[in-house]
Amino acid sequence: MKRSLLAALVVILILSVSVFGKVKIVYWQYYFETKVKAIDELIKEFQKLYPDIEVEHVTFPYEAFNEKVAASVPAGTGPDVVNLYYGWIPKYVTSGYLQPLPENEFSDEYFQKNFFPFVAKGVEFMGKRYAIPIAVRSLALFWNKDLFKEAKLDPEKPPRTLQELVEMAKKLTKYDKQGNIVQAGLATQPSGQGHHWIREVLVRQFGGAPYNQDYTKVTYYEVSQALKFYTDLITVHKVGYPGFMNDDITAFTSQAAAMNIDGSFRISALKKAGINFGVAELPEHNGIRSNFASFWANGITKNCTGEKLDAAIKFLKFLASEKVMEMWLEKVGELPANPAVAQKYYNDPIYGPFLRGLEYAHATFFVDETAQRKVMMDAVDKVWLKGVSPEQAFREAAQEEQVILDKFWKSVGK
Amino acid sequence: MKLRHKKVLTAYLFLSIPLLFFAFIRFYPMISAFYMSFTNWNIISPVRKLVGLSNYVGIFKDPVFMISLFNTLKYVLYGVPSVIVLSLALALLLNNVTKFQSFYRLIYVMPYITPIVATSWVWRWMYQKPPTGVINNFLSFLGLPARNFLMSTTEALPSIVATTVWVEIGYCVIIFLAGLQNIPKEYLEAARVDGANRRQLLFKITIPLLNPVIVFLSVMETIMFLRIFTQVYNMTDQGSGGPLNSTLPLVLYIYQKAFKSFDMGTAAAATVVLFLMILSITVLQLKVLNRRVQY
């Protein structure tokens, strides 16, 4: 009797140790259905590999994400691992929210071996690195093959230069009797991916650069032809306008826009919607190619220490493993952040153009992504709504953005 | 202890619970916002450095803040009179209807009980250019040119006001109806016997007797329009208050500073300005509108 009681006690003790001995970490990301489902699956896999770690997955609507983060971390209730846009890193770091990745675990070699070169630069701030991605994204031209056929264009031949882009867009645009656009040849939405296309692609294609080397000075105003090219699509060629069908995504998915410049993250939604679309590298100009790369990355917050930190490091490395990257491409449609994994998909008709675009892509260093995007949105609005010249609109935009940059660099003592 | 004392003590005890609640949930954040407006706090960092009045100087130097200030006043100036006049007219009509009165009331109050986010998005679609926008399709059916509505720097703000007026009418009509039904029938009958016409009945009896309701509704509606946010956030591209800040109200400016740029000091300073605005306008309204009316 005594012995069995003792045995029972021992069993209870072991059980309770194994239950209470589990390290629990909390992971936060914004709500994007395919991403949420993928992470749920990955957490199960991860927990199989590390039975002593439990990961709690919490999601929020994208719009409320920053608020939730900002409100919970000072209260000590925030996540241990957080998924964030790389452009937010400077702000999160200067606010004392993220901790640098431990250098012994995430060395230079680790980055060199596992990621495209722009990743290491994108997650670096004042000499330290703060996050690692699962996947990256770049821009490409989506075109609707059915609408191309309808306009008597070859559905397998997308535009290859900016000039061809304009010519084809004109042929693809339809108007009603009063001259309103009922089908846009090319969707133009600066608040979507349009502002990236202007800043990182068009500005470079017209012979300039958006910022100086260390992102302390705005220089895009020297190439106002870039803004002129964009706004001419709206005011001169009349092939689309911001807000047509609410936004470019709605317009393209409802087959009311024949072409759109969008990110790789749109692929799965478009496939699901049953659109007969093709993907091409962004049209070049004067032989210059450029692209905008961006990514969401996982960082560790300052609240995460001790055992939790070890668990978080394991989780981060697991998420950035080659196997997860391949699964992520399949389920979410985002491109592998590891060139070795990406190599396998270079000739894929859908992913290939995005991956090839990564080779000549730039990731803008944002200090206040929302404010910097708004500057570009306003520049376009000034031209098409107010009739301001592109030169002046770009000059004003540069001045406004310079104020934002100056304020930031001053606050970090540079 | 006497029974009376006991009763008083119990009353204080029960009253102190909601008082505590108010103190922590209402007053503490308010006072803390005042304090915050003198600091450079960025929400995540635990350090709050006192910076004196520099946040206030900063916002009054910020052209975007000044635009949002004027926009807010525009919302009030366009919105409040429209809501009051339209809902009073509707209430007077409804007051004369005897059949299906509750059906009509239901129809008018529906927009008010619908979540404002849903309303905003439906209107956002209705304001679209052809071929998607219902309003523009109707205009083109009549042979009129399409309007830009939300995509114009001059039309966007009135468009948002129109939607808000449409929503608020439901609430005001109900309150006005209650007010109208409180006016004793004898007054109106006596006046009619004395030979008063409809115009005189309206301006000499009904409206003066409705004065408390009008005061109440204009104060409430003014505060509502001063704090306008959800409609603008949902009806403009990316919740930006655009195009070109033409619809940006103060509350959205505060929201952008606080939760997009993490600049809590500036946001708190703008909040204090908004608070002072609401306070002074409300006091002024109560003084002007609440004068005793001679019958």
Interface residues (C-beta under 8 A of the other chain):
Chain A: E63 N66 E67 V69 A70 A71 V73 P74 K91 Y92 T94 S95 G96 Y97 D176 Q178 N180 I181 V182 S191 Y241 P242 G243 F244 M245 N246 D247 D368 T370 A371 R373 K374 M377 D378 D381 K382 L385 K386
Chain B: N42 I43 I44 S45 P46 R124 W125 Q128 K129 P130 P131 T132 N136 S140 P145 A146 L150 M151 S152 T153 D237 Q238 G239 S240 G242 P243 L244 N245 Q256 F259 K260 S261 F262
